[in-house]
Amino acid sequence: MGSSQQSSIEEELDSLCITLQSILPRLLTASLNLNSQPLFKVAQTSDYEHLRRLSTPGPPSDINQVIDDAFAIAEFRARMSHPRAMAFIPSAVSPYAWLGDVLASAFNTFAGSRLQGSGSGIVEKTMIDWLAGKVGLPGTAGGVFVSGGSMGNLLAMALARDHRLPRGQQATGVVYVSEQTHHSVSKGLRIIGFHTSQIRHIPSDDNFRLDPIKLSEAIRADRDAGLLPFVVVASCGTTNTGAIDPLTEIAAVCGREGMWLHVDGAYGASASLSTTHSHLTAGLRHADSISWDAHKWLFQTYNCGILLVRDRKTLLKSFASQGDYLRDALGDDDVPNFWDCGLELTRGDRATRLWFTLRVIGEKRFGDMIDHGFFLAEAAEEELGKLSNWEIVSPASMAILAFRFVPRDKTDAQWNELNVAISKRLVAENIAGILTTKLRGVVVLRMCAFNPSLGVDEIRGVVQQMDRVAKQVYLEHSSA
Ligand SMILES: *Cc1c(COP(=O)(O)O)cnc(C)c1O
């Protein structure tokens, strides 16, 4: 009986092996050959029933059929790696990232402790040290891989509270963000028990950067009112415009006031790895903590974020906890128990994919891939500058460009409508994934140009197509 069970396991493995060999090339094609695929494909109510049927468990099915079903389900997704997908910051993924992820997933290393995952633990620690070195943090620095920027920001707010607010004073603490700060910061603060009234949204300057003078004034006013300012959240690359707050000036304010400086570098911290633009992020060295997403401008698959801290002991002080049954699993400074550095106990290996990508393509090409985003946005801005009726609302910064179509004979309200219509048409015709956002109350189009496989000439072509679409939409609106 034992041997027949053995042979059936072997048969099953043999057949899995064949399946795996066929699925990898198919996946590579499906995930890389995107140019002619739809940018967005959203399931409509008429698709739901079919999708629900595919989703429902039941008797065993042929594995190849289930794989086909998985492809059918994945049809309904935005192709975030599409060369002309410019609607969101998370965009192109490197094939090496997902291959690395496949490896990590197959080994399924438990990355919570040194006992269970010392190999991947060293990789995680080495990646953290390498990234911390790139942004200029000192040798005391540390960090932890997390699900993403939202989690990084939440943990950073807990660190700032634990290390800068006296015990029992949470209700009098005040947090300073800019009006351009990512909403995940407020969300994290609410989750850890702060009230919205404890968050000050400091106005930004003409370039959408947090104004350090207004910051100082707000801190002064709060101190006079008996409150306890304890953390400033600065951005290195805002979501709307790619603005970098004046980190050095803000750090000086924090130093003077004894406040924690958290920098949200979810995507912008990646510029520190670029070949020619790393000087832009020099101010990151002043941060007490930095959130950074590898699943944005480091071309990794999702759920790959990093929280870096100036002093790794702060992580342990805030997040280490004890379960009696974990007493035999001890970490050390070289391989910490990462379950003591954040929220998660059971956690997967998120670092291997980044290590794998960097090892395969090397630091130089990686840096060039980041640089390319700068060049793309600058080329698009230059091309727009040649056309009439277009206004650059926020110039190319960190691969983001915001602009709008403003024909003279229309009103503000009509401009807003026109730009929404242009975006819809660009998507409907699969020309480019360019959506709208609002800046100072007006609707603008926004390009996030991060994809290393989009050529500089191609992005110029997208701008020309956009101009054609804008004229068409304008005529339709004028004759309606
Ligand atoms: C994307 C982003 C976040 C949120 O990160 P997630 O990984 O999506 O949770 C926070 N801040 C900034 C500036 C971002 O660009």
The ligand as a Gaussian input file, in Angstrom:
#p B3LYP/6-31G(d) Opt

LIG

0 1
 C        1.467000      54.694000      -2.951000
 C        1.753000      55.649000      -1.887000
 C        1.406000      55.378000      -0.567000
 C        0.633000      54.139000      -0.184000
 O        1.403000      52.992000      -0.373000
 P        0.710000      51.580000      -0.629000
 O        1.857000      50.698000      -0.932000
 O       -0.220000      51.776000      -1.776000
 O        0.001000      51.210000       0.625000
 C        1.753000      56.293000       0.391000
 N        2.397000      57.431000       0.068000
 C        2.746000      57.726000      -1.193000
 C        3.481000      59.006000      -1.474000
 C        2.437000      56.850000      -2.227000
 O        2.807000      57.139000      -3.488000

